[in-house]
């Protein structure tokens, strides 16, 4: 029994942190695990050729109790096979193939969501990954390209003997411009006569939303993406305080320094300011000042000075 099957059997819905580029790195996952962990983590989506040529740091793994899935993308089955072999020895508990990213650069080379209309290549890629690993293999995708293709596309994927399948309830053309179509995700449950575990994705903000969607559709699990950007505690019912949010950013700074040192540009870190410093009085002004900083040292000094100015 895979970890996907255990979760589907023992906890409905189980909750998954979505793969988000330049967000769900090993540092962010450690931060979330400490305060309100999901049941499954996904890495950032990572190009298979970059992995083979050692040109990426996106698949850094640190031991965790949370099953962590490495998400990969590309077009070459042979490269998928080689990468699956490499990932098998990294500590991850699953491999996910991205067939849903709607961004133009990936679509231009026939990868990610462009695979929706290339069933032959999809079969070759899935087979290649399965041959390269004994880990559970899953796919994350959308319900179509220009039009809704749930029965045709998802029906095809369900013949591929996947361990899990995450369905985002929008087409490629829709991007995020319309509400996620959970009625289409419900159709997936109806047509699924296999043992593939089904995860729904789209517009879920937290545990209450997830519970409602699971009851409504029958999905085994629910994936949350943008919800965690608005509330890092979204995998729990906890209502965070101003102090907790500031302390969380401080913790992120510490882990960032420990993990990356000078390997990553400080500017990449700034996107996290908006995740943590929000929804409290003075948050906007604090973010503005934080954005002026040019290093972790400056940022730590900012908080130290702010604390000294606090009335005793």
C-alpha positions as CSV (number, residue, x, y, z in Angstrom):
1,X,0.0,0.0,0.0
2,X,1.4,3.4,-1.0
3,X,1.3,6.5,1.3
4,X,-1.4,7.8,-1.1
5,X,-3.6,4.8,-0.5
6,X,-3.0,5.0,3.3
7,X,-4.1,8.6,3.4
8,X,-7.2,7.9,1.3
9,X,-8.1,5.1,3.5
10,X,-7.5,6.8,6.9
11,X,-8.2,10.5,6.4
12,X,-10.7,12.1,4.1
13,X,-9.9,14.6,2.9
14,X,-6.2,14.6,3.4
15,X,-4.6,17.9,2.6
16,X,-1.7,18.7,0.2
17,X,0.5,21.7,-0.2
18,X,0.6,22.6,-3.9
19,X,3.8,22.9,-5.9
20,X,4.5,26.6,-6.4
21,X,7.5,27.9,-8.3
22,X,9.9,29.9,-6.2
23,X,7.7,29.3,-3.1
24,X,7.5,25.7,-1.9
25,X,11.3,25.2,-1.5
26,X,12.7,23.2,1.4
27,X,12.8,26.3,3.6
28,X,9.2,27.1,3.2
29,X,8.2,23.5,3.7
30,X,10.1,23.4,7.0
31,X,8.4,26.6,8.1
32,X,4.9,25.3,7.3
33,X,5.6,21.9,8.9
34,X,6.4,23.6,12.2
35,X,3.2,25.6,12.5
36,X,0.4,23.8,10.5
37,X,1.6,20.9,8.4
38,X,-0.4,19.4,5.5
39,X,-0.5,15.6,5.0
40,X,1.6,15.8,1.8
41,X,4.2,18.3,0.6
42,X,5.0,19.0,-3.1
43,X,8.3,20.5,-4.2
44,X,8.5,23.4,-6.7
45,X,8.0,22.0,-10.2
46,X,11.5,21.2,-11.6
47,X,12.7,20.7,-15.1
48,X,14.1,17.3,-15.8
49,X,17.0,18.5,-18.0
50,X,18.1,21.0,-15.3
51,X,18.2,18.0,-12.8
52,X,20.3,15.9,-15.2
53,X,22.7,18.8,-15.7
54,X,22.8,19.7,-12.0
55,X,21.6,23.2,-12.8
56,X,18.9,23.4,-10.1
57,X,18.6,23.5,-6.3
58,X,14.9,22.9,-6.3
59,X,15.0,19.3,-5.2
60,X,16.9,19.8,-1.9
61,X,15.4,17.4,0.6
62,X,15.6,17.4,4.4
63,X,14.2,14.6,6.5
64,X,10.6,15.1,7.5
65,X,7.7,13.1,8.8
66,X,5.5,14.5,6.0
67,X,5.5,12.5,2.7
68,X,7.2,14.8,0.2
69,X,6.6,14.5,-3.6
70,X,9.1,15.7,-6.1
71,X,7.3,17.3,-9.0
72,X,9.0,17.3,-12.4
73,X,8.3,18.4,-15.9
74,X,9.7,18.0,-19.4
75,X,9.1,16.2,-22.7
76,X,11.8,13.6,-23.2
77,X,10.9,10.1,-21.9
78,X,14.5,9.0,-21.6
79,X,15.3,12.0,-19.4
80,X,12.3,11.3,-17.3
81,X,13.6,7.7,-16.8
82,X,17.0,8.9,-15.7
83,X,15.6,11.6,-13.4
84,X,13.2,9.1,-11.8
85,X,16.2,6.9,-11.0
86,X,18.0,9.9,-9.4
87,X,15.0,11.0,-7.3
88,X,14.5,7.5,-6.0
89,X,17.7,8.0,-3.9
90,X,17.0,11.5,-2.6
91,X,14.5,10.7,0.2
92,X,11.3,11.8,-1.6
93,X,8.3,9.4,-1.2
94,X,6.7,10.1,-4.6
95,X,7.2,11.5,-8.1
96,X,4.6,13.7,-9.7
97,X,4.6,14.7,-13.4
98,X,3.4,18.2,-14.1
99,X,0.8,18.1,-16.9
100,X,-1.1,21.2,-15.9
101,X,1.2,24.3,-15.8
102,X,-0.4,26.8,-18.3
103,X,2.6,29.1,-18.8
104,X,3.6,29.9,-22.4
105,X,7.3,28.9,-22.2
106,X,6.4,25.4,-21.1
107,X,3.6,25.1,-23.6
108,X,5.8,26.2,-26.5
109,X,8.0,23.2,-26.1
110,X,5.1,20.8,-25.7
111,X,5.5,20.3,-22.0
112,X,3.2,20.5,-19.0
113,X,-0.4,21.4,-20.0
114,X,0.5,21.0,-23.7
115,X,0.7,17.2,-23.0
116,X,-3.1,17.1,-22.6
117,X,-3.4,16.8,-26.4
118,X,-0.5,14.3,-26.8
119,X,-1.7,11.0,-25.3
120,X,1.0,9.0,-27.0
121,X,3.8,11.0,-25.4
122,X,2.0,11.0,-22.1
123,X,1.9,7.2,-22.0
124,X,5.6,7.1,-22.9
125,X,6.5,9.6,-20.1
126,X,4.5,7.8,-17.5
127,X,6.0,4.4,-18.5
128,X,9.5,5.9,-18.4
129,X,9.0,7.2,-14.9
130,X,7.6,3.9,-13.7
131,X,10.5,2.0,-15.1
132,X,12.9,4.4,-13.4
133,X,11.5,4.2,-9.9
134,X,9.6,2.1,-7.4
135,X,8.1,5.2,-5.8
136,X,4.4,6.0,-6.3
137,X,3.9,8.0,-9.6
138,X,1.3,10.7,-9.9
139,X,0.2,13.4,-12.3
140,X,-1.2,16.9,-11.7
141,X,-3.2,18.4,-14.6
142,X,-6.2,20.5,-15.7
143,X,-9.6,19.6,-17.2
144,X,-8.7,20.6,-20.7
145,X,-6.8,23.1,-22.9
146,X,-9.3,25.5,-24.7
147,X,-12.4,23.5,-23.8
148,X,-13.4,21.2,-21.0
149,X,-12.1,17.6,-21.8
150,X,-12.8,15.9,-18.5
151,X,-14.2,12.6,-19.7
152,X,-11.7,12.3,-22.6
153,X,-8.5,13.5,-20.9
154,X,-9.0,12.4,-17.3
155,X,-10.6,9.2,-18.5
156,X,-7.4,8.5,-20.5
157,X,-5.2,9.3,-17.5
158,X,-7.2,6.9,-15.4
159,X,-6.1,4.1,-17.8
160,X,-2.5,4.7,-17.0
161,X,-2.4,3.0,-13.6
162,X,-1.3,6.1,-11.7
163,X,-1.0,6.0,-7.9
164,X,-2.6,9.4,-7.6
165,X,-4.1,12.1,-9.8
166,X,-4.5,15.8,-8.9
167,X,-7.1,17.6,-11.0
168,X,-7.2,21.4,-11.1
169,X,-10.7,22.5,-12.0
170,X,-9.9,24.9,-14.9
171,X,-8.8,24.7,-18.5
172,X,-5.5,26.0,-19.7
173,X,-7.3,28.9,-21.5
174,X,-9.1,29.9,-18.3
175,X,-5.9,30.2,-16.3
176,X,-7.3,31.6,-13.0
177,X,-9.9,33.9,-14.6
178,X,-13.0,31.9,-13.6
179,X,-13.9,30.0,-10.4
180,X,-12.6,26.4,-10.3
181,X,-15.1,23.9,-11.7
182,X,-15.6,21.5,-8.9
183,X,-18.5,20.0,-10.7
184,X,-16.0,18.7,-13.2
185,X,-13.8,17.3,-10.4
186,X,-16.9,15.5,-9.2
187,X,-17.2,13.9,-12.7
188,X,-13.7,12.5,-12.2
189,X,-14.9,10.7,-9.1
190,X,-17.9,9.3,-11.0
191,X,-15.8,7.9,-13.9
192,X,-12.9,6.6,-11.8
193,X,-13.3,2.8,-11.6
194,X,-9.6,2.4,-10.7
195,X,-7.5,2.4,-7.5
196,X,-6.1,5.8,-8.4
197,X,-6.3,8.3,-5.5
198,X,-8.0,11.5,-6.6
199,X,-7.0,15.0,-5.3
200,X,-9.0,18.1,-6.1
201,X,-7.5,21.5,-6.6
202,X,-8.7,25.1,-7.1
203,X,-9.8,28.0,-5.0
204,X,-9.5,26.2,-1.6
205,X,-8.4,28.6,1.2
206,X,-8.3,26.3,4.2
207,X,-9.5,23.3,6.1
208,X,-13.2,24.3,6.1
209,X,-13.2,24.8,2.3
210,X,-11.4,21.5,1.9
211,X,-13.9,19.6,4.0
212,X,-16.8,21.2,2.1
213,X,-15.3,20.3,-1.3
214,X,-14.6,16.7,-0.3
215,X,-18.1,16.2,1.0
216,X,-19.5,17.8,-2.2
217,X,-17.4,15.8,-4.7
218,X,-16.1,12.7,-2.9
219,X,-12.4,13.4,-3.6
220,X,-9.9,11.6,-1.5
221,X,-7.7,14.7,-0.9
222,X,-7.6,18.4,-1.5
223,X,-4.6,20.5,-2.6
224,X,-4.2,24.1,-1.4
225,X,-2.0,26.5,-3.3
226,X,-2.7,30.2,-3.1
227,X,-4.5,29.8,0.2
228,X,-1.2,29.2,2.0
229,X,0.1,32.5,0.5
230,X,-2.7,34.3,2.2
231,X,-2.5,32.3,5.5
232,X,0.5,30.1,6.3
233,X,-1.7,28.5,9.0
234,X,-4.3,27.4,6.4
235,X,-3.9,23.7,7.1
236,X,-5.3,24.3,10.6
237,X,-8.0,26.3,12.3
238,X,-5.5,28.5,14.1
239,X,-6.0,32.3,13.9
240,X,-2.5,33.8,14.0
241,X,-1.5,37.0,15.8
242,X,0.8,39.8,14.7
243,X,3.6,38.5,16.9
244,X,3.3,35.0,15.4
245,X,3.5,36.3,11.9
246,X,6.6,38.4,12.6
247,X,8.2,35.5,14.4
248,X,7.5,33.2,11.4
249,X,9.3,35.5,9.1
250,X,12.2,35.6,11.5
251,X,12.3,31.8,11.5
252,X,12.2,31.8,7.7
253,X,15.2,34.1,7.6
254,X,17.1,31.8,9.9
255,X,16.4,28.7,7.9
256,X,17.1,30.6,4.6
257,X,20.6,31.5,5.9
258,X,21.3,28.0,7.2
259,X,20.1,26.4,3.9
260,X,21.2,28.7,1.2
261,X,23.8,31.1,2.6
262,X,25.0,33.2,-0.3
263,X,23.8,30.7,-2.9
264,X,20.6,32.5,-3.6
265,X,20.0,36.2,-4.2
266,X,18.3,38.0,-1.3
267,X,15.7,39.5,-3.6
268,X,14.2,36.0,-4.0
269,X,13.4,36.0,-0.3
270,X,11.4,39.2,-0.5
271,X,8.3,37.5,-1.9
272,X,7.8,35.9,1.5
273,X,7.4,39.3,3.2
274,X,3.9,39.5,1.8
275,X,3.0,36.0,2.9
276,X,3.9,36.6,6.6
277,X,3.5,40.4,7.1
278,X,-0.1,40.9,6.3
279,X,-3.6,41.3,7.8
280,X,-2.6,43.3,10.9
281,X,-2.4,46.9,11.8
282,X,0.8,48.5,10.3
283,X,1.5,45.5,8.1
284,X,1.6,47.4,4.9
285,X,4.0,50.0,6.3
286,X,6.2,47.3,7.7
287,X,6.4,45.5,4.3
288,X,7.3,48.7,2.6
289,X,10.3,49.2,4.9
290,X,11.3,45.5,4.7
291,X,11.4,45.7,0.9
292,X,14.1,48.4,1.2
293,X,16.5,46.0,2.9
294,X,19.2,44.4,0.8
295,X,20.3,41.6,3.0
296,X,19.3,39.2,5.8
297,X,21.6,41.2,8.1
298,X,19.7,44.4,7.4
299,X,16.3,42.6,7.8
300,X,17.3,41.2,11.2
301,X,18.6,44.6,12.3
302,X,15.2,46.1,11.2
303,X,13.4,43.8,13.6
304,X,15.9,44.3,16.4
305,X,15.6,48.1,16.2
306,X,11.8,47.8,16.0
307,X,11.8,45.7,19.2
308,X,14.0,48.2,21.0
309,X,11.5,50.9,20.1
310,X,8.6,49.0,21.6
311,X,7.3,50.6,24.9
312,X,8.4,48.6,28.0
